[in-house]
Amino acid sequence: MVLAEPLERSHQQYRVKVEQYRDFRRDGFLHVPALVPRAEVAALAQLTEDMMAGRQRIPGLPVPPPSLSVAERRHFYDRIHMPHRTCEIAERFMLHPRVVDVLEALIGPDVLALQTMLFFKQPGQAGQGFHQDSYYIPTQPDTLIGAWIAIDEADEDNGCLWMTPGSQHEPIYPDCDGVTQQGDTVLSDIASIKSASHPDVERNTLAQIALQYPRELAVPAQPGDVIFFGGHVFHRSHSNDSARPRRAFVSHYCNARSRVAWDHGGSRAQYEDAEANAMQNGLHILARGTTHLPYAQPKFGTLCAANAPELYGERLDDNRVKSMMGDEFGFMVLVPHEDVAHEH
Ligand SMILES: O=C(O)CCC(=O)C(=O)O
């Protein structure tokens, strides 16, 4: 009998410090420098070059016609959605073990991978105005988090991210302009805003709330840095006013015990039909840990909890209650509760 080789982690584990966990809770975001090796991020940069040149075809997306000039090709895409469902490279970065190490500590231990976006943001391309991600991707309970991987150096000139620290304590403001799927039809007694994500602060009325905060921070980043941000934090980016690209790969996740009705491109009816609303978790990939809810397998076989539970998933003795807690060395670790029977 041939015994299978035991699976091994491809990357050294990233250990989140208690201090970083605290920073994330205090500010609503966490910047982790050099989380993904620069050499690996080059594959994402190459993907964008290949797409713009028409060498790489992503199923379901148009290809720049050969008649376009180089400059026109650079503006052919601004961002693409959900590439992890059609492109191996995107799946690999969505499930990158070091990114998921951080997610495990911040919102885990069980992590469901929901969404991906590849931002091209070439010179002259627009930014995205103030918005809150949980408005677009609802999870119940709301445990949404984004992980923004810098492909290029990002700074104020080429349109880096800007965060409003402390705004993660705000509720979600529904958008009443009807542009997006969910609208505010069932939330008529809640203050609504208009035109979230619009770069013009006169039109995007979420800006009136966001700009009351004393600080808004630019978050410059180097290739391979990852910025994690909660689903309620106000954030935005400005247009790329430099001659350099500002590309980024962004994925969204939630705790794998949250119920997710969302699927990219789902219809409005999906949210209003009680039966359809039941659950879309089975479309999303279990990145880490375990869950009693349905989940999907990664299409291209990237190792994660769904297909390699012995490495990233079910842990020994799974009947015990466990949480991410701070240890005596100042790191976030998964700890069984020895004292669950104790009085609170
Ligand atoms: O990368 C950007 O310019 C905006 C990203 C963003 O706001 C998001 O992913 O929610």
The ligand as an ORCA input file, in Angstrom:
! r2SCAN-3c Opt
* xyz 0 1
  O      -9.204     49.901     -4.292
  C      -9.973     50.835     -4.303
  O      -9.720     51.876     -4.903
  C     -11.275     50.783     -3.547
  C     -11.467     49.471     -2.845
  C     -12.630     49.467     -1.928
  O     -13.081     50.476     -1.478
  C     -13.241     48.184     -1.546
  O     -12.780     47.137     -1.999
  O     -14.220     48.213     -0.790
*
